[in-house]
Amino acid sequence: MKNASLVMKKELARVFKDKRMIFSMFILPALIMLVIFNLVGMMVDGMSKDVEEHVSTVYIQNATENAKNVIAASGYDKVATVSYVGEGMGTIDKIKEDILNGDTDLLVVFDTDFDEVYKAYTKSGDAIPNISLYYNSTTNYGNAAVSTFNAMVVDPLRTGLQSERIGNLEQLTVFNISETIIANEDKKNGQFLSMMLPYMIVMMLFASAMSLCVDAVAGEKERGTLATLLLSPIKRSEIAFGKLAGLSILASISAVVYAISSIFSMGSMSKSIMGVADDAGDMGKLSFSAWQVIGLVLIMITLVYLFVAITSLLSILAKDIKQASSLISPLYIVVILLGMITMFTTGKTPADFMYAIPVYGSALAIQGIAVNALEPLQLIFSICGNVVCAAIVTFGIKKAFDSEKVMFNA
């Protein structure tokens, strides 16, 4: 296979001797990932701080003395601009319109006879007074306003009135509940990463393979350089394997750059979104064991070869770069969907045989690695699924290289 190694070196030299290709394949992707994820993290963090610092505009109609006392005692009037309004319907309609437009955050309407109805209650079936809350659920300000009002005013008001009616509220407590969280710390810390990492790695591996193979195969067919190589004394099988090996190495390097930059970038973004609270899953505490790293590398190597083989085969069957791109694009969408499916899985562990499904099984395995929950048998199934599928596609590539009609666009 000496000639195959020469072809492989030719493919590697084509990239590594071109500074622009080195930058576009290995440096630019990492910079893009760092910028995208950090930008998303900063935007989400900024949006969260904006909601926290926003002073809600709240109008209250028919507020009872008890409600006003609770507002003053809880300090709600310090965190929101509270205005009390009377019965004028024109005013209420204007407030509702302002809520719809986002100029007002919350309207609270007490029944006009709230206190009288509350005090008149004696038995089941008697009227119960109502508090109506009007807010725009499509705005962050509106959702935050109603949540804060419920916590600082409605709940204390309810508790006070219940205590006034019943006396000692402990009489209503028939038992207490204590909660103890039982969770794998690694799984908790890697939960966010396990949602994004499979999709990102699968997508980036395929994108790397596609960008390389279309030009290296269909491009050379279009330019006529592949035909010249086929007419040389080198066996066609050696040309095929040499190209596949060289393209796989290049795609793997590019994918590793993507993966490393994504992990660091997602860690930064996760901290911005969820902070460092233990119950949110601190990305800063993530660590990977040797077993996890080896598993991830094995999956990526087999997956990248599968993608290189598939995109190479489609590029061989195409007459030029344009046709190759049109053949590969639908497959790219399917690959992205298979990677995305793992983002919406439930807590139930998939059956072991599911890991043998090419691409999807790899995404499941990467998800398991992120939370340190991948079993050795599942890893084996994932690798074998990729290898078997890649072997079938490689056989197809060999047959295509032996076909004059295919290779010379006859």
TORKOL-4160 file (C-alpha; in steps of 0.2 Angstrom, whole numbers, padded with zeros to 4 digits, m for minus):
410
<pt num="1" X="0000" Y="0000" Z="0000"/>
<pt num="2" X="0015" Y="0011" Z="m0003"/>
<pt num="3" X="0006" Y="0020" Z="m0017"/>
<pt num="4" X="m0009" Y="0023" Z="m0006"/>
<pt num="5" X="0002" Y="0032" Z="0007"/>
<pt num="6" X="0008" Y="0043" Z="m0007"/>
<pt num="7" X="m0009" Y="0048" Z="m0012"/>
<pt num="8" X="m0013" Y="0051" Z="0006"/>
<pt num="9" X="0002" Y="0063" Z="0008"/>
<pt num="10" X="m0003" Y="0072" Z="m0008"/>
<pt num="11" X="m0020" Y="0076" Z="0000"/>
<pt num="12" X="m0012" Y="0081" Z="0016"/>
<pt num="13" X="0000" Y="0092" Z="0007"/>
<pt num="14" X="m0014" Y="0100" Z="m0003"/>
<pt num="15" X="m0021" Y="0108" Z="0013"/>
<pt num="16" X="m0005" Y="0110" Z="0024"/>
<pt num="17" X="0004" Y="0119" Z="0011"/>
<pt num="18" X="m0010" Y="0132" Z="0009"/>
<pt num="19" X="m0010" Y="0145" Z="0023"/>
<pt num="20" X="m0028" Y="0150" Z="0018"/>
<pt num="21" X="m0034" Y="0133" Z="0019"/>
<pt num="22" X="m0026" Y="0130" Z="0036"/>
<pt num="23" X="m0034" Y="0146" Z="0042"/>
<pt num="24" X="m0051" Y="0142" Z="0035"/>
<pt num="25" X="m0052" Y="0124" Z="0041"/>
<pt num="26" X="m0043" Y="0124" Z="0058"/>
<pt num="27" X="m0042" Y="0142" Z="0065"/>
<pt num="28" X="m0058" Y="0151" Z="0058"/>
<pt num="29" X="m0070" Y="0137" Z="0064"/>
<pt num="30" X="m0063" Y="0138" Z="0082"/>
<pt num="31" X="m0064" Y="0157" Z="0082"/>
<pt num="32" X="m0082" Y="0156" Z="0075"/>
<pt num="33" X="m0088" Y="0144" Z="0089"/>
<pt num="34" X="m0080" Y="0155" Z="0103"/>
<pt num="35" X="m0088" Y="0171" Z="0096"/>
<pt num="36" X="m0105" Y="0163" Z="0094"/>
<pt num="37" X="m0107" Y="0154" Z="0110"/>
<pt num="38" X="m0099" Y="0168" Z="0120"/>
<pt num="39" X="m0111" Y="0181" Z="0111"/>
<pt num="40" X="m0126" Y="0170" Z="0115"/>
<pt num="41" X="m0120" Y="0169" Z="0134"/>
<pt num="42" X="m0118" Y="0187" Z="0135"/>
<pt num="43" X="m0135" Y="0191" Z="0127"/>
<pt num="44" X="m0144" Y="0179" Z="0138"/>
<pt num="45" X="m0135" Y="0186" Z="0154"/>
<pt num="46" X="m0139" Y="0203" Z="0149"/>
<pt num="47" X="m0157" Y="0199" Z="0146"/>
<pt num="48" X="m0158" Y="0191" Z="0163"/>
<pt num="49" X="m0150" Y="0206" Z="0172"/>
<pt num="50" X="m0161" Y="0218" Z="0162"/>
<pt num="51" X="m0177" Y="0209" Z="0169"/>
<pt num="52" X="m0170" Y="0209" Z="0186"/>
<pt num="53" X="m0166" Y="0227" Z="0186"/>
<pt num="54" X="m0182" Y="0232" Z="0178"/>
<pt num="55" X="m0195" Y="0242" Z="0189"/>
<pt num="56" X="m0212" Y="0235" Z="0185"/>
<pt num="57" X="m0226" Y="0247" Z="0181"/>
<pt num="58" X="m0241" Y="0240" Z="0191"/>
<pt num="59" X="m0259" Y="0247" Z="0192"/>
<pt num="60" X="m0271" Y="0241" Z="0206"/>
<pt num="61" X="m0290" Y="0244" Z="0205"/>
<pt num="62" X="m0301" Y="0242" Z="0221"/>
<pt num="63" X="m0286" Y="0238" Z="0232"/>
<pt num="64" X="m0291" Y="0233" Z="0250"/>
<pt num="65" X="m0283" Y="0240" Z="0265"/>
<pt num="66" X="m0276" Y="0223" Z="0269"/>
<pt num="67" X="m0268" Y="0222" Z="0252"/>
<pt num="68" X="m0261" Y="0240" Z="0254"/>
<pt num="69" X="m0254" Y="0235" Z="0271"/>
<pt num="70" X="m0246" Y="0219" Z="0263"/>
<pt num="71" X="m0238" Y="0229" Z="0249"/>
<pt num="72" X="m0230" Y="0241" Z="0262"/>
<pt num="73" X="m0225" Y="0228" Z="0274"/>
<pt num="74" X="m0217" Y="0217" Z="0260"/>
<pt num="75" X="m0208" Y="0231" Z="0252"/>
<pt num="76" X="m0217" Y="0228" Z="0235"/>
<pt num="77" X="m0219" Y="0246" Z="0232"/>
<pt num="78" X="m0200" Y="0248" Z="0232"/>
<pt num="79" X="m0197" Y="0236" Z="0218"/>
<pt num="80" X="m0212" Y="0241" Z="0207"/>
<pt num="81" X="m0220" Y="0257" Z="0203"/>
<pt num="82" X="m0238" Y="0255" Z="0210"/>
<pt num="83" X="m0252" Y="0266" Z="0206"/>
<pt num="84" X="m0270" Y="0264" Z="0213"/>
<pt num="85" X="m0285" Y="0267" Z="0201"/>
<pt num="86" X="m0303" Y="0269" Z="0204"/>
<pt num="87" X="m0318" Y="0262" Z="0194"/>
<pt num="88" X="m0317" Y="0272" Z="0178"/>
<pt num="89" X="m0318" Y="0259" Z="0164"/>
<pt num="90" X="m0310" Y="0271" Z="0152"/>
<pt num="91" X="m0294" Y="0271" Z="0162"/>
<pt num="92" X="m0294" Y="0252" Z="0164"/>
<pt num="93" X="m0296" Y="0250" Z="0145"/>
<pt num="94" X="m0281" Y="0261" Z="0142"/>
<pt num="95" X="m0271" Y="0251" Z="0155"/>
<pt num="96" X="m0275" Y="0235" Z="0146"/>
<pt num="97" X="m0270" Y="0243" Z="0129"/>
<pt num="98" X="m0253" Y="0248" Z="0137"/>
<pt num="99" X="m0250" Y="0231" Z="0143"/>
<pt num="100" X="m0253" Y="0224" Z="0126"/>
<pt num="101" X="m0241" Y="0237" Z="0119"/>
<pt num="102" X="m0228" Y="0233" Z="0133"/>
<pt num="103" X="m0229" Y="0250" Z="0141"/>
<pt num="104" X="m0237" Y="0243" Z="0157"/>
<pt num="105" X="m0232" Y="0227" Z="0165"/>
<pt num="106" X="m0247" Y="0222" Z="0176"/>
<pt num="107" X="m0265" Y="0226" Z="0181"/>
<pt num="108" X="m0272" Y="0219" Z="0197"/>
<pt num="109" X="m0291" Y="0221" Z="0199"/>
<pt num="110" X="m0299" Y="0216" Z="0216"/>
<pt num="111" X="m0318" Y="0213" Z="0216"/>
<pt num="112" X="m0327" Y="0229" Z="0222"/>
<pt num="113" X="m0335" Y="0220" Z="0237"/>
<pt num="114" X="m0319" Y="0210" Z="0241"/>
<pt num="115" X="m0319" Y="0212" Z="0260"/>
<pt num="116" X="m0338" Y="0210" Z="0262"/>
<pt num="117" X="m0338" Y="0194" Z="0252"/>
<pt num="118" X="m0323" Y="0187" Z="0261"/>
<pt num="119" X="m0331" Y="0191" Z="0278"/>
<pt num="120" X="m0348" Y="0184" Z="0273"/>
<pt num="121" X="m0341" Y="0167" Z="0269"/>
<pt num="122" X="m0348" Y="0154" Z="0282"/>
<pt num="123" X="m0351" Y="0138" Z="0273"/>
<pt num="124" X="m0347" Y="0128" Z="0257"/>
<pt num="125" X="m0355" Y="0136" Z="0242"/>
<pt num="126" X="m0354" Y="0154" Z="0248"/>
<pt num="127" X="m0347" Y="0167" Z="0236"/>
<pt num="128" X="m0328" Y="0168" Z="0236"/>
<pt num="129" X="m0320" Y="0185" Z="0231"/>
<pt num="130" X="m0308" Y="0186" Z="0216"/>
<pt num="131" X="m0292" Y="0195" Z="0211"/>
<pt num="132" X="m0289" Y="0197" Z="0192"/>
<pt num="133" X="m0272" Y="0198" Z="0185"/>
<pt num="134" X="m0269" Y="0206" Z="0168"/>
<pt num="135" X="m0252" Y="0204" Z="0160"/>
<pt num="136" X="m0244" Y="0201" Z="0143"/>
<pt num="137" X="m0236" Y="0183" Z="0144"/>
<pt num="138" X="m0226" Y="0186" Z="0128"/>
<pt num="139" X="m0215" Y="0199" Z="0137"/>
<pt num="140" X="m0201" Y="0195" Z="0150"/>
<pt num="141" X="m0206" Y="0210" Z="0160"/>
<pt num="142" X="m0224" Y="0204" Z="0161"/>
<pt num="143" X="m0220" Y="0187" Z="0167"/>
<pt num="144" X="m0208" Y="0193" Z="0180"/>
<pt num="145" X="m0221" Y="0206" Z="0186"/>
<pt num="146" X="m0234" Y="0194" Z="0189"/>
<pt num="147" X="m0222" Y="0181" Z="0197"/>
<pt num="148" X="m0215" Y="0194" Z="0209"/>
<pt num="149" X="m0233" Y="0201" Z="0213"/>
<pt num="150" X="m0239" Y="0183" Z="0218"/>
<pt num="151" X="m0224" Y="0180" Z="0229"/>
<pt num="152" X="m0223" Y="0197" Z="0238"/>
<pt num="153" X="m0242" Y="0201" Z="0239"/>
<pt num="154" X="m0254" Y="0188" Z="0234"/>
<pt num="155" X="m0247" Y="0174" Z="0244"/>
<pt num="156" X="m0244" Y="0184" Z="0260"/>
<pt num="157" X="m0262" Y="0192" Z="0258"/>
<pt num="158" X="m0269" Y="0174" Z="0257"/>
<pt num="159" X="m0260" Y="0168" Z="0272"/>
<pt num="160" X="m0265" Y="0183" Z="0282"/>
<pt num="161" X="m0283" Y="0181" Z="0278"/>
<pt num="162" X="m0283" Y="0163" Z="0281"/>
<pt num="163" X="m0275" Y="0166" Z="0298"/>
<pt num="164" X="m0288" Y="0179" Z="0302"/>
<pt num="165" X="m0302" Y="0167" Z="0298"/>
<pt num="166" X="m0295" Y="0151" Z="0305"/>
<pt num="167" X="m0283" Y="0156" Z="0318"/>
<pt num="168" X="m0268" Y="0145" Z="0320"/>
<pt num="169" X="m0264" Y="0139" Z="0302"/>
<pt num="170" X="m0254" Y="0124" Z="0309"/>
<pt num="171" X="m0271" Y="0116" Z="0311"/>
<pt num="172" X="m0271" Y="0114" Z="0292"/>
<pt num="173" X="m0254" Y="0105" Z="0292"/>
<pt num="174" X="m0257" Y="0087" Z="0293"/>
<pt num="175" X="m0239" Y="0082" Z="0288"/>
<pt num="176" X="m0222" Y="0089" Z="0282"/>
<pt num="177" X="m0212" Y="0084" Z="0267"/>
<pt num="178" X="m0194" Y="0083" Z="0266"/>
<pt num="179" X="m0184" Y="0081" Z="0250"/>
<pt num="180" X="m0168" Y="0073" Z="0247"/>
<pt num="181" X="m0160" Y="0074" Z="0229"/>
<pt num="182" X="m0152" Y="0058" Z="0224"/>
<pt num="183" X="m0142" Y="0062" Z="0208"/>
<pt num="184" X="m0125" Y="0058" Z="0200"/>
<pt num="185" X="m0115" Y="0074" Z="0201"/>
<pt num="186" X="m0106" Y="0071" Z="0185"/>
<pt num="187" X="m0123" Y="0068" Z="0176"/>
<pt num="188" X="m0130" Y="0084" Z="0184"/>
<pt num="189" X="m0115" Y="0095" Z="0179"/>
<pt num="190" X="m0114" Y="0088" Z="0161"/>
<pt num="191" X="m0133" Y="0089" Z="0158"/>
<pt num="192" X="m0132" Y="0105" Z="0148"/>
<pt num="193" X="m0117" Y="0099" Z="0138"/>
<pt num="194" X="m0126" Y="0082" Z="0134"/>
<pt num="195" X="m0140" Y="0092" Z="0126"/>
<pt num="196" X="m0128" Y="0102" Z="0114"/>
<pt num="197" X="m0112" Y="0092" Z="0112"/>
<pt num="198" X="m0119" Y="0077" Z="0101"/>
<pt num="199" X="m0128" Y="0089" Z="0089"/>
<pt num="200" X="m0113" Y="0100" Z="0088"/>
<pt num="201" X="m0100" Y="0086" Z="0085"/>
<pt num="202" X="m0111" Y="0077" Z="0072"/>
<pt num="203" X="m0115" Y="0092" Z="0063"/>
<pt num="204" X="m0097" Y="0098" Z="0063"/>
<pt num="205" X="m0089" Y="0082" Z="0058"/>
<pt num="206" X="m0101" Y="0081" Z="0043"/>
<pt num="207" X="m0098" Y="0099" Z="0038"/>
<pt num="208" X="m0079" Y="0096" Z="0038"/>
<pt num="209" X="m0080" Y="0080" Z="0028"/>
<pt num="210" X="m0092" Y="0088" Z="0015"/>
<pt num="211" X="m0081" Y="0103" Z="0013"/>
<pt num="212" X="m0066" Y="0093" Z="0010"/>
<pt num="213" X="m0072" Y="0078" Z="0000"/>
<pt num="214" X="m0082" Y="0089" Z="m0013"/>
<pt num="215" X="m0067" Y="0098" Z="m0019"/>
<pt num="216" X="m0055" Y="0083" Z="m0017"/>
<pt num="217" X="m0066" Y="0071" Z="m0027"/>
<pt num="218" X="m0079" Y="0080" Z="m0038"/>
<pt num="219" X="m0067" Y="0095" Z="m0039"/>
<pt num="220" X="m0053" Y="0085" Z="m0046"/>
<pt num="221" X="m0065" Y="0076" Z="m0058"/>
<pt num="222" X="m0071" Y="0093" Z="m0064"/>
<pt num="223" X="m0054" Y="0099" Z="m0067"/>
<pt num="224" X="m0048" Y="0083" Z="m0075"/>
<pt num="225" X="m0034" Y="0080" Z="m0062"/>
<pt num="226" X="m0042" Y="0064" Z="m0056"/>
<pt num="227" X="m0043" Y="0057" Z="m0073"/>
<pt num="228" X="m0024" Y="0059" Z="m0075"/>
<pt num="229" X="m0021" Y="0050" Z="m0058"/>
<pt num="230" X="m0032" Y="0036" Z="m0063"/>
<pt num="231" X="m0021" Y="0033" Z="m0079"/>
<pt num="232" X="m0005" Y="0032" Z="m0069"/>
<pt num="233" X="0002" Y="0015" Z="m0064"/>
<pt num="234" X="m0006" Y="0016" Z="m0047"/>
<pt num="235" X="m0020" Y="0004" Z="m0043"/>
<pt num="236" X="m0037" Y="0012" Z="m0042"/>
<pt num="237" X="m0040" Y="0004" Z="m0025"/>
<pt num="238" X="m0024" Y="0012" Z="m0018"/>
<pt num="239" X="m0030" Y="0029" Z="m0025"/>
<pt num="240" X="m0047" Y="0027" Z="m0017"/>
<pt num="241" X="m0039" Y="0021" Z="0000"/>
<pt num="242" X="m0026" Y="0035" Z="0000"/>
<pt num="243" X="m0039" Y="0048" Z="m0003"/>
<pt num="244" X="m0050" Y="0042" Z="0010"/>
<pt num="245" X="m0036" Y="0041" Z="0023"/>
<pt num="246" X="m0030" Y="0058" Z="0019"/>
<pt num="247" X="m0047" Y="0066" Z="0019"/>
<pt num="248" X="m0051" Y="0057" Z="0036"/>
<pt num="249" X="m0036" Y="0064" Z="0044"/>
<pt num="250" X="m0040" Y="0081" Z="0039"/>
<pt num="251" X="m0058" Y="0080" Z="0043"/>
<pt num="252" X="m0053" Y="0073" Z="0060"/>
<pt num="253" X="m0041" Y="0087" Z="0064"/>
<pt num="254" X="m0055" Y="0100" Z="0059"/>
<pt num="255" X="m0068" Y="0091" Z="0070"/>
<pt num="256" X="m0056" Y="0090" Z="0085"/>
<pt num="257" X="m0054" Y="0109" Z="0084"/>
<pt num="258" X="m0072" Y="0111" Z="0083"/>
<pt num="259" X="m0076" Y="0100" Z="0097"/>
<pt num="260" X="m0063" Y="0108" Z="0109"/>
<pt num="261" X="m0068" Y="0125" Z="0105"/>
<pt num="262" X="m0087" Y="0120" Z="0107"/>
<pt num="263" X="m0084" Y="0112" Z="0124"/>
<pt num="264" X="m0075" Y="0128" Z="0131"/>
<pt num="265" X="m0087" Y="0140" Z="0123"/>
<pt num="266" X="m0102" Y="0130" Z="0129"/>
<pt num="267" X="m0095" Y="0130" Z="0147"/>
<pt num="268" X="m0093" Y="0149" Z="0146"/>
<pt num="269" X="m0111" Y="0151" Z="0139"/>
<pt num="270" X="m0118" Y="0139" Z="0152"/>
<pt num="271" X="m0110" Y="0149" Z="0166"/>
<pt num="272" X="m0118" Y="0165" Z="0159"/>
<pt num="273" X="m0135" Y="0157" Z="0158"/>
<pt num="274" X="m0136" Y="0147" Z="0174"/>
<pt num="275" X="m0123" Y="0155" Z="0185"/>
<pt num="276" X="m0113" Y="0144" Z="0197"/>
<pt num="277" X="m0127" Y="0138" Z="0208"/>
<pt num="278" X="m0125" Y="0119" Z="0211"/>
<pt num="279" X="m0143" Y="0115" Z="0207"/>
<pt num="280" X="m0141" Y="0123" Z="0190"/>
<pt num="281" X="m0126" Y="0112" Z="0185"/>
<pt num="282" X="m0110" Y="0121" Z="0185"/>
<pt num="283" X="m0100" Y="0118" Z="0169"/>
<pt num="284" X="m0084" Y="0124" Z="0178"/>
<pt num="285" X="m0085" Y="0108" Z="0188"/>
<pt num="286" X="m0085" Y="0097" Z="0173"/>
<pt num="287" X="m0070" Y="0084" Z="0171"/>
<pt num="288" X="m0068" Y="0070" Z="0159"/>
<pt num="289" X="m0060" Y="0053" Z="0164"/>
<pt num="290" X="m0048" Y="0044" Z="0153"/>
<pt num="291" X="m0062" Y="0032" Z="0148"/>
<pt num="292" X="m0073" Y="0046" Z="0142"/>
<pt num="293" X="m0059" Y="0054" Z="0132"/>
<pt num="294" X="m0055" Y="0037" Z="0124"/>
<pt num="295" X="m0073" Y="0034" Z="0120"/>
<pt num="296" X="m0076" Y="0051" Z="0112"/>
<pt num="297" X="m0060" Y="0049" Z="0102"/>
<pt num="298" X="m0065" Y="0032" Z="0095"/>
<pt num="299" X="m0083" Y="0038" Z="0091"/>
<pt num="300" X="m0076" Y="0053" Z="0082"/>
<pt num="301" X="m0063" Y="0043" Z="0072"/>
<pt num="302" X="m0076" Y="0030" Z="0066"/>
<pt num="303" X="m0089" Y="0043" Z="0063"/>
<pt num="304" X="m0078" Y="0055" Z="0053"/>
<pt num="305" X="m0072" Y="0041" Z="0042"/>
<pt num="306" X="m0091" Y="0036" Z="0039"/>
<pt num="307" X="m0095" Y="0054" Z="0034"/>
<pt num="308" X="m0079" Y="0055" Z="0023"/>
<pt num="309" X="m0084" Y="0039" Z="0014"/>
<pt num="310" X="m0102" Y="0044" Z="0011"/>
<pt num="311" X="m0098" Y="0061" Z="0005"/>
<pt num="312" X="m0084" Y="0054" Z="m0006"/>
<pt num="313" X="m0095" Y="0041" Z="m0014"/>
<pt num="314" X="m0108" Y="0055" Z="m0018"/>
<pt num="315" X="m0094" Y="0066" Z="m0025"/>
<pt num="316" X="m0088" Y="0051" Z="m0036"/>
<pt num="317" X="m0105" Y="0048" Z="m0043"/>
<pt num="318" X="m0107" Y="0067" Z="m0047"/>
<pt num="319" X="m0101" Y="0075" Z="m0063"/>
<pt num="320" X="m0095" Y="0091" Z="m0055"/>
<pt num="321" X="m0094" Y="0101" Z="m0038"/>
<pt num="322" X="m0112" Y="0108" Z="m0041"/>
<pt num="323" X="m0120" Y="0091" Z="m0043"/>
<pt num="324" X="m0110" Y="0084" Z="m0028"/>
<pt num="325" X="m0116" Y="0098" Z="m0017"/>
<pt num="326" X="m0134" Y="0095" Z="m0022"/>
<pt num="327" X="m0133" Y="0076" Z="m0019"/>
<pt num="328" X="m0125" Y="0079" Z="m0002"/>
<pt num="329" X="m0136" Y="0093" Z="0005"/>
<pt num="330" X="m0151" Y="0082" Z="0008"/>
<pt num="331" X="m0140" Y="0070" Z="0018"/>
<pt num="332" X="m0133" Y="0085" Z="0028"/>
<pt num="333" X="m0151" Y="0089" Z="0034"/>
<pt num="334" X="m0154" Y="0071" Z="0039"/>
<pt num="335" X="m0138" Y="0070" Z="0049"/>
<pt num="336" X="m0142" Y="0086" Z="0058"/>
<pt num="337" X="m0159" Y="0079" Z="0062"/>
<pt num="338" X="m0152" Y="0063" Z="0069"/>
<pt num="339" X="m0140" Y="0074" Z="0080"/>
<pt num="340" X="m0154" Y="0085" Z="0086"/>
<pt num="341" X="m0165" Y="0070" Z="0091"/>
<pt num="342" X="m0154" Y="0067" Z="0106"/>
<pt num="343" X="m0158" Y="0085" Z="0113"/>
<pt num="344" X="m0176" Y="0080" Z="0116"/>
<pt num="345" X="m0174" Y="0062" Z="0124"/>
<pt num="346" X="m0182" Y="0058" Z="0140"/>
<pt num="347" X="m0173" Y="0052" Z="0156"/>
<pt num="348" X="m0175" Y="0034" Z="0150"/>
<pt num="349" X="m0160" Y="0025" Z="0144"/>
<pt num="350" X="m0161" Y="0019" Z="0126"/>
<pt num="351" X="m0160" Y="0001" Z="0122"/>
<pt num="352" X="m0142" Y="m0005" Z="0119"/>
<pt num="353" X="m0146" Y="m0010" Z="0100"/>
<pt num="354" X="m0151" Y="0009" Z="0097"/>
<pt num="355" X="m0132" Y="0013" Z="0099"/>
<pt num="356" X="m0128" Y="0002" Z="0083"/>
<pt num="357" X="m0138" Y="0014" Z="0072"/>
<pt num="358" X="m0125" Y="0024" Z="0062"/>
<pt num="359" X="m0125" Y="0043" Z="0067"/>
<pt num="360" X="m0139" Y="0042" Z="0079"/>
<pt num="361" X="m0131" Y="0029" Z="0090"/>
<pt num="362" X="m0115" Y="0040" Z="0090"/>
<pt num="363" X="m0125" Y="0055" Z="0095"/>
<pt num="364" X="m0132" Y="0044" Z="0110"/>
<pt num="365" X="m0115" Y="0038" Z="0114"/>
<pt num="366" X="m0108" Y="0056" Z="0115"/>
<pt num="367" X="m0123" Y="0061" Z="0126"/>
<pt num="368" X="m0119" Y="0047" Z="0137"/>
<pt num="369" X="m0100" Y="0052" Z="0138"/>
<pt num="370" X="m0105" Y="0070" Z="0143"/>
<pt num="371" X="m0114" Y="0063" Z="0158"/>
<pt num="372" X="m0102" Y="0049" Z="0162"/>
<pt num="373" X="m0116" Y="0036" Z="0159"/>
<pt num="374" X="m0110" Y="0027" Z="0144"/>
<pt num="375" X="m0108" Y="0008" Z="0146"/>
<pt num="376" X="m0094" Y="m0002" Z="0137"/>
<pt num="377" X="m0107" Y="m0012" Z="0127"/>
<pt num="378" X="m0115" Y="0004" Z="0121"/>
<pt num="379" X="m0099" Y="0011" Z="0115"/>
<pt num="380" X="m0095" Y="m0005" Z="0106"/>
<pt num="381" X="m0112" Y="m0005" Z="0097"/>
<pt num="382" X="m0109" Y="0013" Z="0092"/>
<pt num="383" X="m0092" Y="0010" Z="0085"/>
<pt num="384" X="m0097" Y="m0006" Z="0076"/>
<pt num="385" X="m0112" Y="0002" Z="0068"/>
<pt num="386" X="m0101" Y="0016" Z="0061"/>
<pt num="387" X="m0088" Y="0003" Z="0055"/>
<pt num="388" X="m0100" Y="m0009" Z="0047"/>
<pt num="389" X="m0109" Y="0005" Z="0038"/>
<pt num="390" X="m0092" Y="0013" Z="0033"/>
<pt num="391" X="m0086" Y="m0003" Z="0026"/>
<pt num="392" X="m0101" Y="m0005" Z="0015"/>
<pt num="393" X="m0099" Y="0012" Z="0008"/>
<pt num="394" X="m0080" Y="0010" Z="0006"/>
<pt num="395" X="m0084" Y="m0006" Z="m0005"/>
<pt num="396" X="m0096" Y="0005" Z="m0015"/>
<pt num="397" X="m0082" Y="0018" Z="m0018"/>
<pt num="398" X="m0070" Y="0004" Z="m0024"/>
<pt num="399" X="m0083" Y="m0002" Z="m0036"/>
<pt num="400" X="m0086" Y="0016" Z="m0042"/>
<pt num="401" X="m0067" Y="0018" Z="m0045"/>
<pt num="402" X="m0067" Y="0003" Z="m0055"/>
<pt num="403" X="m0081" Y="0009" Z="m0066"/>
<pt num="404" X="m0075" Y="0019" Z="m0082"/>
<pt num="405" X="m0092" Y="0026" Z="m0084"/>
<pt num="406" X="m0093" Y="0034" Z="m0067"/>
<pt num="407" X="m0075" Y="0040" Z="m0066"/>
<pt num="408" X="m0074" Y="0048" Z="m0083"/>
<pt num="409" X="m0092" Y="0054" Z="m0083"/>
<pt num="410" X="m0095" Y="0043" Z="m0099"/>
